[in-house]
Amino acid sequence: MRRPTLGFLLVAACSGAQPDPVEDAGPLDSGARDAGSPRDAGSARDAGARDSGTFDAGAPPFVPPLGPLTIKKGAGSVLSDAWLVTLSHSDVPADARIAELGDYLPDSGWLRAVGDGYGVGIIGHTHYAIPRASPSMFTNLSVSTLIDEGIDAGWWPARPSDAGTLVWLAVYGPNALPENHFSGEHFANGARVLGWVAPRADGGAGWYQTVLAHEVIEALTDPRFNAYFTTSDPLFNYVPGGGNLSGEVADLCQRFPAAEERGFWLPPSWSNRAAEAGRRPCVPLAPAQYGTLWGPTAAVVLSPGQSVDVALPAVGDLASWDVQLAPAGNQSDFTDVTLRSTRATPGTPLVATFRAHFFAAPGSVADFLLVSAADSGYPGVTPLRFTVR
Ligand SMILES: [Zn+2]
């Protein structure tokens, strides 16, 4: 039902020979009044028709700055002065190593790498033993209750440090089942920042370390789910671990293995700084050949009928790699992107043409992904989003 109407409008918009709409009488009047030739009046009439017609040429296309895919910070704050408090149940294996890890993290190379550019830091750590074994099941609320219970019982003080913002992490034995079946989580309860670590079917002390460090960097960068968090950022919708999934810095890199540092197994995490430098954004990771295309850092905005060429920088140390264009969610039938080449070469921008059809619906949004060949390195996708004004 929509297409015949649109077809008529498309003809009207493209043809200079259509009669003027009745309400567009201004140029005709002025043509009759002044002494210009009929030909001049004709030009004036055509210009008038274009200006006031349904398919106004509109404002020029808007192309936002081009850059790497980075996590934008929300309105919330990060923790630059965390004081880490770890609490271990009596059935936690290698509990002494968890205490040592907490002491090691503030000055670790790992924290310098994963925290670089986010303004986060840990100023100290205290570890306490919980004088009983883990419950068989627990919830986030159980962790809050446990902290209060330990304060009342004198297992730890209400403020283990006078300095900094406390980050409480309760560690559970391998048989404790969290209600949500995750391996770890951090959250906020009122002013308190807290979390838990519960790797079931014990993967060993190394797995405890990896999960604990994962929660630490996410609690620092996103203590209240409103700082570095990709879930509301459509550009991350198609990045593994981002967008519609969990969407914090360590989640985005959890497909990669932990790396050993001073005998601890610590997870890679998303670094905006690495991405901005044209390197693979999960750090620390062993160096690897890497290539990516930078894209618009927000939506390209076009009026119906407009198109614009955008030269996307190709970045990395690979000689060249294949790219493919794929439509993604929010795909509109009436908008399009095409590539001038399907091969990316660093130093030579890849030209993508964004095109909004004459009959594109105002306000519609279209998402495309530029997918780099699998061996070009994570994340391998460059989101291309545009909207029709
Ligand atoms: Zn996480």
Residues whose N, C-alpha, C, O or C-beta is under 5 A from the ligand:
A	BS01	ZN	E218 E248 D251
